[in-house]
Amino acid sequence: MQIIRSGLWRSPRLVLFGGSAAPFVYPSAGNPRVAILMPGFRETKQIRFFSRLDGDEAVRFEPEVLAGTSTQLREIALRGLAHSVRNGVVAFTRDGEAGLTEYDRNIFWDAFGVPAFQQFLDRHNRLVASECDAHDGLHVYGSAPRHDDWRLDDTPCGCGNPRPRLTIRSEVAEGEMSCPVRQTLKK
């Protein structure tokens, strides 16, 4: 795997899964052990699928990163599992699903002491957009989804990533958003 350096921004590690080239993007450098809680991704030495984390195999794997839906990650946090998590949690969301909330972020921080990142996937587990360390919208990979609540922001991100970001329109951020997924982008 190669980490591409461009200015101050360091490209996230891209790991390609399967024939559909669905990438898992971890927003920070390194090669952590990742436990993915959602089927549909190819396993590697450092990236494994687990349907549950309380089995012997998952305990021996000692994941440093958890990736799954907000519901899956919240259950693990509340049950006190995955004490080895020390790099982050990645919450997968698809359009129309409830996404990562501030409540979730607080639960994950309290349980693991690590940041939470949101990723939007298409129905084939291909990455659509991913949150970075700056937590200022989701960087778009490929075609940006269209919705009245979102806007495509081409201004530079604090992380230095040159990709455009999906952010909430300012007039929407003031009031209620029409879909729970959009609420996850609201700060």
N, C-alpha and C positions, 0 to 999 in steps of 0.2 A: 504494500500500500504506500502511496506517496502523498505527502502533505505538500500542497502547492502554496508557496509564499508569494504574496503580492502586496507590497507596501507593509503596513502594520497588520493587515488582515491576514489571518491564516485560515485557509480553506478547511472546512470540516472534513473529516475522514469520510469518504464515500465507500460503502461496502455494497456491492451489487449482489442481489439475490436472484437466483433462478433465471430461466429463459426470458422472462418478461422485463428484465433489467430494472426491477423495482429496487431503488436504493434505500438503504437505511442510513440516515445522516445523523451522526452524533455531533452536536454543536461545538465540541471542544476537541483539542488535540489529544493524542494518546491512542492506546489500543486496549480499552478496558474490556473486562468480561461482561457481556450483555445478556441478560435473561429476558427473552421476548415472551410475553404471555398471550400472544395472539397467533393462531396458526396462519400459515401461508408464506412464511419466510424460510429460506434455505439456511441450514445450520452450518457454522464454521467452527474452528477450534475455540474462538473467542465469543461467538454468538450462538446461543442455544435457545430452543423453544422448550418451555415448561408449561404444562397445563395448570400446575400448582407449585408453590414454592416450599411446601412443608415436607417433601419427600427427601430421602437420603441423597439422591443424585443432585438435586438442586442445592442442598446444603453443602455438599462437597464442591460444587462448582463455584461457590462464593461469588455471586454476581456483584459487580461494582456499579452497574447501571441496570435499572429496570425499565422495560418498555411495554406498554399495554394501554388499554382504555383507562380513562379516569376512574371508572367504577372498579376495575381490577386493581389498580394501584392504590386506591383508597382502602379497599378491603385488606390488602397486604399491610398497609401502614397501620390501620386500626387493630389488626391482629398481632402486630409486633413481629412480623416475619422479615426476613432479608436484612439482617443486621450488618451484612458485609457491604451494603450499598454505600458508596462514598463519593461517587462522581456525579450522579444525577438521576432523575427519572424523566422518561419521555412518554408523554400522553398522546396516543394516536386518536384522531378524530376524523370522521367522515362527514360530508355535508349533511345537515339535518340532525346530527347527533349532538347531544350536550357535550360541550368541550371542557377544557380546563378552566376552573374558576379560581378566584382569589382564596376561597375557602379550601379548595383542593391544594393550592400552593402552600397554604399555611399548615395543613395536615402533613404534607410531605416534608416540609421543613422541620416541623416538630418531631416527626417520626424518624427521619433519616439525616437531617441536617444538611441536605443538598438541594440545589435548585431544581425546579421543574421546567420542562420545555414542552411546547405543544407542536405537533406535526399533523397536518392535514394529509390524508391518504386518499387515493381514488379507490374504486371497488376492487382493483387488482393489487392493492398494497403499494402502488407506486406513489412516491412523494409528490405532493402538489405544492406545499409550502411548509416552512420550518422556522420555528423561533430560534433566535440566537442568544448569546450571552447578554446582549443589551436589552432583551425583552421589550423591544420597541416595534412590534409587528412581526409578521411572518415573511421571511424571504421566499420568493416565488421560484420554483424549479419547474420549468415548462410553462404551460398555459395557465394564466391566472383565472380562477373561478370568477364568475360574474354574479354580483348581488348588489342591490341598492345600498346596503349598509356599509359595504366595503369601498375603499378607494385604493388605487395603486399608487404608492408613494415612491417616487424616483429620487428623493433627496438622500444624501449619504446617511447611512446608519452609523450609530456609535461604535459598532464593532469593526467598521471598515469594509464590510462585505458590499460589493458594488451591485448586487442583485436588487431589483425593486422589491418592496415589501407591501403586503396587505395590511392595511390599518383601518380603523373605524373612522368613518366620516365624523367630523367634529360636531355637526348638528345631531347626529345619531348618538354620539357619546354622551350628550347632555341629557337625553331621555331614554326611554325604553327601546331596546332593539327588537326586531321582529323575529329573531331566531336565537335559541339558546347558544348555538355555536358562536354567533357573533359576540355574545356577551363575554366570551373568553378573551377577546382582544381588548376589552375595555379595561383601563387601568384604574 
